[in-house]
Amino acid sequence: MIDYGEKADDFIRKKIPFDLIIVDYYVNFILHFNNMLNPILVFIAVVFITSRLAARTEIVAILASGVSFNRLLFPYLVGAVILAFANFLLNGWVIPKANKIRVAFESKFIRGQYYYDARDIHFKVAPETFIYMQSYNNISKVGYLFTIEKLQGNKLESKLIADRITYDTAKNAWHVDYYKIHKFDGDREQITSGNALDTVLNIAPADFESTHELQTTLTLPELRTYINKQLSRGNTNVGIFAVEMYEKFTYPLAIIILTIMGVIVSARKSRQGTGWQIALGFLLAFVFITLARMCKSMGQAASLDPLTAALFPPLLFAGIAVVLYKTVPR
C-alpha cells in the first residue's frame, strides 16, 4: 500500500493499463519483497508456534517422556533445510527473472528514459587492450572521439583513433568512421587511414545502460559472470553485486540459524505468557533486519568486505543461538 501510494500519480498520469500494473509490477514486487523477509517470516512463525506449545506445557510433557531437546529440534531443522533450499532456488534463479520484469516496468513507466552522461570513458577490453571515448549516446548507440590502444608489455604496439564509433545491431559489431591506425615497431611508425571499419570489441550497448537495481535482476550464474567481467576490465567497484551474490547463499543459512534460535527462545514456558515471547521474537527480527541492511549498505559502499557484510548478521545470531542453547530446558 505504501508503494502504491508513492506511485499512484504516475499510474494515473501515464494511463498505465491495470493488468500491467498488477501482473508486470505488483506480482513481481510481492515476490521480491517477500523474498527479502523470508528468514524473518520463518523465525516469527517458529516463535509463534513453539511459544504456543510451551504455554500449554506440551514441550515439558515431551521432554519429561524422555525425548531429548535435540530430538525435539530435529523436525524444525528438517523443515528449515527444506525452506532454505527452496529459498536458494528462488533467490538464485526465479526472483531475478521476476525482477527483470519489475525493473523494466519501472524504467519504462516510472523512471523514464535513461541517458548515459558520463564523460572520458575508459574500458579495459582485453589483458593489454584499452579503449577510450569522450562521450557516448546510449539512445543512438554512438560514441565520440574513440580510441583503442594495444600494448605489448609497457610499450604501445598500435593505436586506432576515430571520430565516432556506432553499434550495428544487424551485424552485432561496432562500426568505426573516419579512422587512423598508428602501428609502432621500435622507432618506426606506420599510419593507415580510412572512412569505415567494422570491428568486434568486448563491450556492448548494455554496458552503457542504466544499472538501477541491476544486481537484483541477475541470476546467480549471471552475477558471477558480471563480476568477473568487471574485474577483468580493472573495475573493482563491484561491491553491490558481490554482496547480492553472497546473500543468495547466506539467506538460506539465515533461515536455518533463525529457526534454531526461534525454538530456543520460545521453548521455555514464560510467566509473561506467549505474548512476551512473540514480542521478543519481533524484537530480534527487527534487530536482524536492521543489522542486515546496515551491513549490506557498508558492503555496497566498499567500507566492509562484501563476504563479511553478507555473513556477519547470520553468524552473529548463530553465536547468540549457541549461548541461548545452554539455557534451554533439557
N, C-alpha and C positions, 0 to 999 in steps of 0.2 A: 504493500500500500504506500509506503514511503517512496519507493522508486516510481510508482505510478504518479504520485503527487508531483514529483520533480519533472516528469516527462509528459504530463497530460497536455500542457500547452503545445508542445511540439507535435504530439499525435493529432491534435485538433487542427492546428495551423497548417500542417503539411498534408492533412486529409489522408493519413495512412490507413489502408484497409484494416478492418477489425481482425480478420483472420490472420493477417501478417503479424499484428501486434501480439496476438495470443500464441500462434504456432511458432513463428520465427523468433520471437523475442522472449515472451514470458515463460514458455515451456522450457526453453534452454536456460533462461535466467534462474528458474527454480532449481534445475539440475545443478547449475554452477554453485548457487548459494547453499543448497543442501549438502553438496559435497564438502564445502568448507567447514560445515558444522557437524559432519558425521561423527568424529571422535567424541564430541561433546554430547551429541544426542544419545549415543550409545552409553556414555558414562551416566547421564541423568536417568536413563531408563534402568540401568543396573541398580543405581542407588534407590530409585523408587520401588522396584520390585523387592530387592533384598531387605530394605528397611521395613516393608510391609510384613515379610516373613519373620523378621526379628521381633516386630511388635506383637505378633501372635504367638511368640515363643516357639515357633516351628524350628528355628535354627538350633535353639537349645535342645529340643527333643531329638533332632537329627544327630547332634554331637553326643548327647547322652546315650544314644543307642549304639555307640561305638564307631560311628563314621568319623573319620578324621576331617579336619578343616580342608586339607589339600584335596581330599576326595570330593568334598562339597564344592570346592572351587573348580573341579575338573570340567563339569558341563558348561560353566561360564566360559572357561578357556576355549573349549571346543567351539562354542558359538562365536567367541571373539575372533578366532582364527578364520572361521568361515566369512564373517563380516569383513575382516581385514583383507582377505583375498579378493572378495567382491569389490572392496574399495580400491584395491590396487588396479584391478582391471578397468573399473570405471574411470579412475583418476588418470590412468596411463593412456587410455585409448578412447573411451566413449565420451567423457566430458569434454576433452579438447575438440572433438568433432562437433559437439553441440555448441561449444564456444565460438567456433568458426562462423556458424550461422548467426549467433547472437551479436558478435563483434561486427560482422558485415552489416547487419541491420542497423546498429548504432552508427557506423561510419556513413551509411547511405542516408539515413533519415534524421539522426540526432546531431552528430558532429559536423556533418557537411564535408565538402570536398577538401582533401588534404593536399597541401602544397609543400614540396620539398624546398627549403630555403637555406640550406647550408651552403657555405662558400669555401673555396680552396679545399676540395675534397681529395683525400689521399686513400688509396687502397693498395694492399699487398695481394696480388692475384696469383702469385707463384713464389717459390722459395727465393728467387732472385729477380722477380719482375714486379715493378711498381707502376701504378697509374695515377694520374692527376687530372682533375677537371676544375676549372674556375667556378663553374656553376652547373646545375642540372635541372631541367624542367621535367618533372615526373608526369605531366599531362601529355606533352608531345613526345616524351622519351628521348630528349635531345640533351647532350652535354656539350658545353662550350669550352674552347681553349683546352683541348685534350692533349695529354702527353703520356706516353708509355716508355718506361726505361727498363732495359735489361742489363743486369750486372753480371760480371764474371769475377767472383771474389769481391774485391773492393774497387774494381775498375769498371768503368762504363763501357759496355760492349756495343749497344745500339740504343737509339732514341728516336721515337716517332712523335712528330708534332703535327697537330691538325687543328683547323678552325673549329670543327664540331664533329661529334660522333652521335649517330642515331641508331636506335634499336629497330631492326627489321623483323616484325613479328611473323612474316611469311617464311623467312629463312631461318628464324631463331638465331640471328647473328647480328653483330654490330657493323654498321656502315660508316666509314670514315670519309670525310670530304676535305679536299684541298690539303694534302698532307706532304710532309717531308720526312724522309728517313735518313738519319745520320748513323753510319756504321764506323766504328773505330777499330783500327788494327795498329796498336802501338802509337806512333806519332802520325799515322796516316788516317785521314778521314774521307769517307765516301758518302756523297749525298745524292739521293734519288728523290723524285717528287712525282705527284700525280693528282688527279682530280677525284678519284673514287677508289675505295678499297674496302673489301669485306673481310672481317676478322672475327674470330671466336675468342671471347675473354671469360675468365672465371668470375664474372659479375652478371647480374640480370636486373631488369627494371624493378623486380620485387625488392632488391636491396635498397631502393630509394623510396619505398612506400612507407606508410605510417606504421610505427611499431607499437601503437596503442594496444595494450593487452595482448601483444603478440605471443608472449610466453604462455598465456592460458589457452591458446589455440593450437599449440604444438603437442603432438603425441610424444610419448617417451622416446622412441627412436628419432623422431624429428628434432626433439630438444638436443639430443646428443650430437646429431649431425650439425645443427645450427651452431652449437657451442664450439665444436671442433673447427668448423668453417671460420668462425670469427677469430679464434685463436691462431689459425694458420695465416690469417691476414694481419696478425700483430695487434688485434683489438682485444685487450684484456678486460674491457668493461662489460663483462657478461654475468655479473653478479645476480641480476634479476632472473636470468634464465637458469643459472646454476642452482639458485635457491628453489625455483619451481621444480627442477628435475629431482633434487634431493627430497623435496616434500612428497613426491609421489611414492617414495619408499618410507618416509618417516610417518606419514599419516596412518598407514596400516599398522605400523609399530605402535603409534599412539593409541589406536583403538584397543589393542591387546593390553597395554600398560594401564590405561584408564579403566578398562573392565575389571582388572585385578584390583586396582585401587578402589573402585566403586564398591566391590564386595567387601573389602577390608574396612572401609569407612562405615558401612551401613550394617554389617553383620552383628554388631553388638546391640543388644536391646537397650534403648536410651530412656531415661526417666522423662526427658523432654518430649518424647513421642516421635513419630515418624516425620512430623513437620520440621523438627530441628535437623534431622539427618538429611532430608531433602533440601532444606535451606543451605546446609553445609555443602551438599553436592553442587548446588548452583553457584555458591561462592568459589569453590575450587574450579568449577568450569569457567567462571569469569576470569579467574587468575590465569588459567591455562590459555584462554583466548588472548588476553592482554599480552602475556609473555610471548606467545607465538607470533602475534602481529608485530611486537616490538623487535624481536629477533629477525623476523623476515625483512622489516624495513632496514635494519642495520646491515643485513647480508646484501640486500639490493644496493645499498649505498656504499658497499665495499669497506665499511668500517668494522665488519666482522666477517670471518671466513664463511662462505656460503654453506659448507657442510656443517660447521659448528652452529650456524644460525638455524639450520633445519633440525639438528639433533638435540640441541640444548634443552628445549621445553620437554620433550618426552623423556629424555634421560633424567632430567631433574625430578620429574614426577615419578619416575621409576625408583629413584633413590628415596623419595618420600614414602612410596608404597612399601619398600623394604623395611623402613623404620617402623611404619604402622603395622606391618605384618607381625612384628614381635609382640604387639599388644593385643592381638585378637584372641578371643577365647578358643581354647583347643578342646 
